[in-house]
Amino acid sequence: MVPCGTASREKRMSARAKPRKVVETLDENPVRARILDAAFAAFVTAGYAQTSTLEIAKRAAVSKRDLYALVGNKREILAHCIERRAVRLRVPADLPEPHDRERLAEVLIALGTQLLRETTDETVIAVFRLAIAEAVDAPEVARTLESSGRATARAALTQIMTRAQSTGLLRGEVGEMVEQFSGLLWGDLLMSLLLRVAAPPSARELARRARAATAALLQLYPAPTEPRRPR
């Protein structure tokens, strides 16, 4: 458990802390990176609620003063750990603009494959398991995962669906299309991985799932000039 004195100091630090804009860069401060790696390992091993900033500092071989200066309090550290991984769920800058249905299919397949690849990464699955394990004692883990991780993936899909709808490539409500594509993309894969009853899928399998989800979505939501198929 976190000592009372430590918890009080963290609360005071949280009240004074200013929001930090988290951006993963190739030239990230190596000490900061070491702190976040140590924190993530501690959270996964011991649990978020049971991990103190002192334990993180010891693992990272830094002082608590440096830890607070470079990263912040424990809640901020958690947010940084998740956001470092969530940045990979954004829409890639080099995705082509979907000017026709064929190009839209290519974009959806590329983005779907990326979302599956990044989310099925063992470190990301570990974050999901951590959020579930800490749902009662530390619900902020789940809230951070939802706002910084899952919301990023939904935003990426929403961006693509909005473009497709505005250019007349898809006929449907954006939020509904996002939910449909996500369901088609994932099926029960995430649950199977969380329960450890399935092995991580191969790159070929991820690409196959993305292609199948895209084909099904385009059948469900035709362009305005195409007849809409029964659902």
Beta strands, then each sheet from edge to edge (+ up, - down):
end
